Amino acid sequence: MPRDTPLRRSLTARLLALSALVSLCSIAATAWLAARTTTGAIKQEQTQAIADQTRIYHQLLGWAATHPDWNGAQDTVRRLAAATGQRIVLTTPHAEPVIDSAAPAAPPSPGPAADRPAPPRTPTAIVDPLSVDLALLPDGPADRIDARAAGPFRPTPDEHRARQNDLQQQADCLRSLLGIEATVTDDLAGRPQLRTADGQVLGRRCETPMVVSAADRTETAALADLTGLVNACLARRQARAVTLTLGPDGIPTGEPRQDRAASECLTNARRQQLVPYVAPPVLLFVGTPADPAGQAPVLTAAHPGRVTEVAALVLAVTVAVTVAVGLRLSQPLHALTHAARRMADGDLTARVRVTGRNEISGLAAAFNAMAERRRQLEDLRKAMVGDVAHELRTPLSNIRGWLEAVEDGVATADRALTGSLLEEAMLLQHLIDDLRDLAAADAGELVLHPEPVDVDDLLTQVANAHGAQAKTAGVTLAVEPSPADPSPAGPEVLADPVRLRQALGNLVSNAVRHTPAGGVVTLRARAAAGAVRIEVADTGHGIAAADLPLVFERFWRADRSRNRQTGGSGLGLAIVRKLVELHDGTVQVASTPGTGSVFTVTLPAAEF
């Protein structure tokens, strides 16, 4: 361990702290295992509570569906509270009390309000027969209207008796003629129905031909009113009218089959028709009484001695393993720390030994790769400084020498001399412009102005701009047309035409400069898989495989002689890479020495 690392900050100390935390978690887990026998009881109690809430909600929903208000529901609420052992409170949506199962049967004596605990703050449900809570009643109706809410469809006592007698005759007929056992029972809405032993509703007569039973006068009038409401809704939606009938279950349905608009209008019309016949919505609060008869389950350890033994064993094993692992991990980390300090002191040869295939060995390998990359960058930096000094010194020395010669009277400032000095100044300006572009790109200050660019037109412009250079070098510069495309235009990209032309111009200039007389430089574009590939191919000297990873580095040149006839400033390809990356593209090179090179720029295709 390094001397300047405090013990409390060392890896071993931290691992020991971690082991203590793990031990505490293990002890907690052991205690949980000891108390797991209570889990079943708690879950059973929770399940029973949910079942009680569902039962209470269902019965109160039935009251609301069959009564226009909550008067007289106090006995039902008290009976449910006694059966479930829960306190039941009903309030209006504005928190005004309606019914409280904890309230005394007789009115309280004058004076302060009865000392009763406040109901739970969060309601269990909203009791509204026209909007059934499907979370408590998953098997509820799809339109969320309780089936017990019959309203104007509920038959009168005379109609009920008449229908009951008629259906009893049908049951006798079915039994005698067809051998079908059927009984007459009331459905949820109080409407007599004929049901078989398996619960199937029979809505047809026994005689031949079998026809649907006719609706009663009450049902006919209610159905006519409902039909008017539904068709008025459909008329507002500019939908065709429907004819409503009563299904075997007594629920109105549309004929022909309802579409979405008819279904929504029918549901809304049913709610509108049933509002006067059902109790207003109330908030339902269900909670335990203030003085429960039973005690809440308490988590206790069944065998405290055994729990203590297991906890101590877990703690000892965890600490021992943590110490061993900590010592094993700290050694390579110390080696990494030592190597990093050597690098900080300027020793770029510092490396660490990589052993194994774990995270620490991965860190060591990454450190070695970083150190090697830093050494390469340092070599490139030194070379770049030398190259920049050389590139600036040569034209400056020429300019200074000729100016001193003119000043000393050795040379005459004629047109040829000024032209030579201008050429040297332009070389300096070109180098400075390249350095400025690279600096702006590195700083993120190089602003692009993208627009749709026809790649074929751009290649033609680049070829025309460098035609004179190629002709002077004796090189053929050609643009290969794109393959047949279904669109009238060639491949298009969204790019800054000036900067993209600059990048391609650097590639063409580089290709012409390294292609001997009689060679060919070819420009072509291809569209493939949402991208456009632009290739600049030459038949020049080619690049050695060892040099390919370095071609886009700054001031790197294949010709180490610094001959201006064959080498530029060494910044052109670096600028190409920066400009292409700013366009979200990539640039690659493939080369065979003695055959030529192919530079490929891949850009996202324009989307319209």
Sequence and secondary structure as in RCSB ss.txt:
>XXXX:A:sequence
MPRDTPLRRSLTARLLALSALVSLCSIAATAWLAARTTTGAIKQEQTQAIADQTRIYHQLLGWAATHPDWNGAQD
TVRRLAAATGQRIVLTTPHAEPVIDSAAPAAPPSPGPAADRPAPPRTPTAIVDPLSVDLALLPDGPADRIDARAA
GPFRPTPDEHRARQNDLQQQADCLRSLLGIEATVTDDLAGRPQLRTADGQVLGRRCETPMVVSAADRTETAALAD
LTGLVNACLARRQARAVTLTLGPDGIPTGEPRQDRAASECLTNARRQQLVPYVAPPVLLFVGTPADPAGQAPVLT
AAHPGRVTEVAALVLAVTVAVTVAVGLRLSQPLHALTHAARRMADGDLTARVRVTGRNEISGLAAAFNAMAERRR
QLEDLRKAMVGDVAHELRTPLSNIRGWLEAVEDGVATADRALTGSLLEEAMLLQHLIDDLRDLAAADAGELVLHP
EPVDVDDLLTQVANAHGAQAKTAGVTLAVEPSPADPSPAGPEVLADPVRLRQALGNLVSNAVRHTPAGGVVTLRA
RAAAGAVRIEVADTGHGIAAADLPLVFERFWRADRSRNRQTGGSGLGLAIVRKLVELHDGTVQVASTPGTGSVFT
VTLPAAEF
>XXXX:A:secstr
  TTS GGGSHHHHHHHHHHHHHHHHHHHHHHHHTTHHHHHHHHHHHHHHHHHHHHHHHHHHHHHH SSSTT HH
HHHHHHHHHT EEEEE TTS EEEETTS SS   SSS        SS SEEE TTS  TTT TTS TT   TT  
GGGS  HHHHHHHHHHHHHHHHHIIIII   EEEEE TTS EEEEETTS EE B SSSS  B    HHHHHHHHH
HHHHHHHHHHHTT    EEEE TTS EEEES   HHHHHHHHHHHHHHHGGGS   EEEEEE  SS SS      
 S HHHHHHHHHHHHHHHHHHHHHHHHHHHHHHHHHHHHHHHHHTT TT      SSSHHHHHHHHHHHHHHHHH
HHHHHHHHHHHHHHHHHHHHHHHHHHHHHHHHTTSS   HHHHHHHHHHHHHHHHHHHHHHHHHHHHTT      
EEEEHHHHHHHHHHHTHHHHHHHT EEEEE     SSSS  EEEE HHHHHHHHHHHHHHHHHTS TT EEEEEE
EEETTEEEEEEEE SS   GGGGGGTTSTT  S TT  TTT   S HHHHHHHHHHHTT EEEEEEETTTEEEEE
EEEEB   
